[in-house]
Amino acid sequence: MQNSKYIIHNTTYRAFTFIEMLLVMSIIGILATVMVVVVNPAHQLAKARDTQRETDIYSIVATIQQYAAEHGGTFPDTDGDPDTSNFPTTLTCIGTGGGCFNLAGAGDGTDSIVPTYVASLPKDPKIGSTEDSGYLIMVDANKHLTASASGETKTITLTK
């Protein structure tokens, strides 16, 4: 008789159990929740809008300064009289609405701010409109130009 040997392979399969999978998913969920609370996307978006407001304020001031440099130091106005100026001397909103200064249409008749110096005036990223851009402008007695915006995380003011 022939001596035959049978070889039995003992294979084991390694896999995750259902409980292990649930545990890992729970840990990932907890970590994701903690990260959302730590990062606070609403606050980050508010800070981004404030950065946009700051950029807009610098742009508005630079546009007015360019106009003044090319017009003998006079600021753009809307009264149509070169001997007088109705540029705001107290903080006034920029826009076409009542009580606001229409900076976009201001100028000496041939050179208006829009479109000669800028394609369009910036507006507050959250509340700005054509009637009220959400930005304020003024010039004081010493010809210092001030622009301001109420941000969500800070008040933005630039005086030059």
Backbone torsions as a table, in degrees:
resi	resn	phi	psi	omega
1	MET	NA	143.5	-177.5
2	GLN	-86.6	135.2	-179.5
3	ASN	-85.8	108.9	-179.8
4	SER	-110.3	139.3	178.9
5	LYS	-112.7	132.8	175.6
6	TYR	-99.8	130.0	178.4
7	ILE	-106.2	121.3	178.2
8	ILE	-105.6	124.2	178.7
9	HIS	-88.3	123.6	177.6
10	ASN	-99.9	97.2	179.9
11	THR	-102.4	137.1	175.6
12	THR	-116.4	141.8	179.2
13	TYR	-103.5	129.6	-179.7
14	ARG	-103.9	127.7	179.4
15	ALA	-154.8	164.4	176.9
16	PHE	-81.0	142.7	175.6
17	THR	-85.4	165.2	179.4
18	PHE	-61.0	-39.6	179.4
19	ILE	-63.6	-42.5	178.5
20	GLU	-62.9	-41.0	178.5
21	MET	-63.1	-43.7	178.3
22	LEU	-62.7	-39.7	179.5
23	LEU	-63.2	-45.3	179.5
24	VAL	-64.1	-43.7	179.6
25	MET	-64.7	-36.3	177.7
26	SER	-64.9	-43.0	179.1
27	ILE	-64.1	-43.0	178.4
28	ILE	-62.9	-41.1	178.1
29	GLY	-62.3	-42.4	178.8
30	ILE	-65.0	-44.2	178.5
31	LEU	-63.2	-39.7	178.4
32	ALA	-64.2	-41.7	178.5
33	THR	-63.1	-43.4	178.7
34	VAL	-62.3	-41.9	-179.6
35	MET	-64.9	-39.3	177.9
36	VAL	-63.0	-40.8	179.3
37	VAL	-67.8	-41.0	-178.7
38	VAL	-68.9	-45.4	-176.6
39	VAL	-72.5	-35.5	179.1
40	ASN	50.8	78.1	-175.9
41	PRO	-59.7	-32.3	179.5
42	ALA	-63.0	-41.8	179.3
43	HIS	-67.6	-39.6	179.2
44	GLN	-64.6	-40.1	177.3
45	LEU	-66.2	-38.6	177.7
46	ALA	-62.8	-41.6	178.2
47	LYS	-65.2	-36.9	177.9
48	ALA	-65.3	-41.4	177.5
49	ARG	-65.6	-36.6	177.0
50	ASP	-64.9	-36.7	176.0
51	THR	-64.5	-39.5	176.7
52	GLN	-64.7	-41.0	177.7
53	ARG	-60.1	-43.4	179.9
54	GLU	-62.0	-43.8	177.5
55	THR	-61.6	-42.1	179.3
56	ASP	-62.9	-41.8	179.5
57	ILE	-61.7	-45.7	177.4
58	TYR	-60.4	-40.1	179.8
59	SER	-64.7	-43.6	179.6
60	ILE	-62.4	-47.5	-179.6
61	VAL	-62.8	-43.7	179.7
62	ALA	-62.4	-38.8	179.0
63	THR	-63.9	-45.1	-179.9
64	ILE	-66.9	-39.9	178.0
65	GLN	-64.2	-37.7	177.5
66	GLN	-64.3	-44.6	177.8
67	TYR	-58.5	-48.6	-178.1
68	ALA	-62.2	-38.9	179.3
69	ALA	-62.9	-34.0	-178.7
70	GLU	-89.0	-5.2	-178.1
71	HIS	-127.2	40.3	173.7
72	GLY	63.3	28.4	176.7
73	GLY	86.3	0.9	178.4
74	THR	-86.4	144.1	178.9
75	PHE	-87.1	153.0	-179.7
76	PRO	-66.3	139.9	176.7
77	ASP	-136.8	176.3	-175.9
78	THR	-120.2	8.8	-176.4
79	ASP	-83.8	-12.6	177.0
80	GLY	78.6	0.8	-179.8
81	ASP	-110.6	117.0	-177.4
82	PRO	-68.2	-16.3	-179.1
83	ASP	-86.6	-13.7	179.7
84	THR	-126.2	165.9	178.6
85	SER	-138.7	136.3	174.7
86	ASN	-111.8	22.5	174.7
87	PHE	-62.3	135.2	-173.5
88	PRO	-59.1	136.8	176.3
89	THR	-105.8	-0.7	170.2
90	THR	-129.8	156.8	-178.1
91	LEU	-56.7	118.7	-176.4
92	THR	-131.5	142.0	179.6
93	CYS	-66.6	151.3	177.0
94	ILE	-99.4	126.0	178.6
95	GLY	161.2	-178.1	-178.3
96	THR	-97.1	-5.8	-178.8
97	GLY	-73.6	166.7	178.9
98	GLY	-59.3	134.8	179.5
99	GLY	84.7	-8.8	179.4
100	CYS	-99.4	156.2	176.7
101	PHE	-92.2	124.5	-177.6
102	ASN	-81.6	77.7	-178.6
103	LEU	-63.6	-34.1	-179.0
104	ALA	-60.6	-37.2	-179.1
105	GLY	-93.7	-0.4	-177.9
106	ALA	-75.0	149.5	178.4
107	GLY	158.2	-167.0	-177.4
108	ASP	-100.8	15.1	-179.7
109	GLY	103.6	-45.7	178.9
110	THR	-97.0	-33.8	178.9
111	ASP	-114.1	101.6	174.5
112	SER	-101.0	158.0	-177.1
113	ILE	-56.3	-49.0	175.8
114	VAL	-106.5	124.5	7.3
115	PRO	-102.0	5.8	-174.5
116	THR	-64.4	-44.3	-174.1
117	TYR	-103.8	-23.4	178.9
118	VAL	-154.6	145.1	-177.7
119	ALA	-64.9	-41.3	175.6
120	SER	-158.0	152.1	179.4
121	LEU	-77.9	141.0	178.9
122	PRO	-69.0	154.8	177.7
123	LYS	-125.7	152.1	176.5
124	ASP	-54.2	132.6	-175.7
125	PRO	-65.4	-16.3	-178.2
126	LYS	-109.5	-41.9	-172.6
127	ILE	-121.8	-1.0	-173.7
128	GLY	-70.0	146.7	175.8
129	SER	-147.3	174.9	177.6
130	THR	-65.5	-36.8	-179.3
131	GLU	-69.8	-36.8	177.9
132	ASP	-147.0	107.2	-175.1
133	SER	-67.7	-17.0	-175.4
134	GLY	91.4	-0.6	179.4
135	TYR	-113.3	151.1	-179.1
136	LEU	-117.2	150.4	-177.8
137	ILE	-143.2	150.2	173.8
138	MET	-165.3	163.7	171.2
139	VAL	-128.9	137.3	-179.4
140	ASP	-93.7	-178.4	-176.5
141	ALA	-63.1	-23.7	179.1
142	ASN	-92.4	12.8	-179.8
143	LYS	65.0	29.2	172.9
144	HIS	-87.5	124.5	-178.3
145	LEU	-89.2	129.9	179.4
146	THR	-124.6	132.6	173.5
147	ALA	-126.3	145.1	-174.6
148	SER	-145.6	155.3	175.5
149	ALA	-147.6	144.5	175.0
150	SER	-91.7	106.2	-179.8
151	GLY	-84.0	175.0	179.4
152	GLU	-86.2	-25.7	178.8
153	THR	-116.1	-12.8	-180.0
154	LYS	-163.7	161.2	172.2
155	THR	-91.9	133.8	-176.1
156	ILE	-109.5	122.7	178.9
157	THR	-136.5	136.3	177.9
158	LEU	-131.2	126.3	176.7
159	THR	-123.5	129.1	178.5
160	LYS	-135.9	NA	NA
